[in-house]
Amino acid sequence: MGNAAAISLQEFRQARVQADARRHLHERFDRWLDAVEERVQEKIPTLDEMAQAVFAMRQELTGMITEALVGQAHAEALEQQTMLCPHCGRLLRVRVSANRTVETVVGAVSLSRPYFYCVRCQKGFYPMDEVLRDSQWAVW
């Protein structure tokens, strides 16, 4: 009988998140490529025509790659269900996931991030915004 490799639950989850992010990105890339091909109407486009179509849509591609990388790197924060109110310490449950789109140097990045509200303090919180604001590579 051989030895089975053991992995932690965290490693398993991280591998699943990475696989899901890559699958999702491949699906979105296929749709992006279809859109590029639609922009070029010629049966056999010239190099210049193809390059212009890709150039015109490049930020859509780089934005979606960035979205996928953020989703992968910060999956735990994006799926956060509870947090402690930073003012009163009360346990807060996620209210809704709110969409936010930010224009970055690589294109639009859209995320659905959790929102928390403390009734006692009458303050709302988007902890994911702080995570991304503190990140060295993301401008949020």
N, C-alpha and C positions, 0 to 999 in steps of 0.2 A: 504494500500500500504506500502510495506517494504522499509527500507532505503538501498540504493545501496552504496557499498563501492567505494570510488573514489581513483584511483591511478594516480600518475603523469606519464607523458610520459616517463620520465627517468626510473621509476620503471618498466613500461611496456616493454621498450626496454631491460632493464637488465634481466627481466624474460624471454623474447624471446631469448636473447643471451644464457642464461643458459640452456634453454630447447633445443635449437639447438645444443649446445656443448655436452650435455648429449646424444642426439640422435645420433650425429656423433660418439661419443666415443663408444656407444653401437654397432654401425655398425662395427667400426674398431676392437672392442674387439671380435666380432663374427668371423671376418676374421682371427684374431690372433689365436683364439681358433681352428679354422679349420686347420691352419698351424701347431699348436702343435699336433693335432690329426694325421695329415699326417706324422709327424716325427716318430710317434710310429706305427710301422707296424704290431705288434702283434694284434690278434683279442681281446685278453684280456691282456693288458700290466700289467706288475708288477708295484708295487709302485715305485721301483727304476727307471724303464724305464720312467714312467710318470714324475717323479720328475726331471730326467735328461733332458727331453724334455722341461719342463717348465723353468728349470734353464738356458738352452742354449738360450732360447728366452726371458728371463725376461727383458732385457734392451729394447727390442722393445716395450714391453708392458708399462714399466714405462716411456719410452720416449714419447709414444703417449698419456699417461695420462697427462704428463707435458705439451705437446703441447696443449691439450684441456683446461687445466687450464689457461695457458698463454693466449690463444685465448679468453677465457671467461673473465678473469680479465682485459685484455687490448683491448677489442673489439673496443672501440672508437679510440684508437691510431692506430690499424691495419686497420681501415676503413677511416682514415684521408684523406681528399681530398685537403686541402689547409694548408699552413703554411706561416708565415712571415719569410723572410730571416733574420737570426740572425746578418748579417753583414750590410745590407742596408735597411732592413725593407720592402722590396718589397713583395707583395703577390705572393706566388708561388702555382701552381697547381700540383697535383700529376702527375708524368710522367708515371711511370709503377710500378707494384708491383714486387719486386725482391725477389726471394727465397734465404733463407740462412739456412744452417744446421749447428748446433753446437753440438759437443760431450759434454755431461754433465756427471755428476756422475751417473745419472739415465738412460742414453742412449742418442741417437741422438734426437735432437729437431729441427724440421723444421718449418719455418714460411714464409709466403709470406707477406712482409712488404712494405709499400709505400716508394717511392723514389721521392725526389724533387731536382730540379736543378735551380740555379739562373744564368741566362745568363749574367747579369750585373757583378756579382762577380766571375763567372766561378767556382762555387763550388757546390757540390752535398751534399745532406743531407738524412740520414735515421733516422728520429726522434725516431722510435721504438727502435733502438739500444740503444739510450740514456735512454729511459724508462726502458728497461730491464737491462742495466748496473747499473742503480740506484736502482733496485729492490734488496731487501735483499736475496731473495731465488733463483734468477736466475743468472747463470754465462753466460755472452754473449760475 
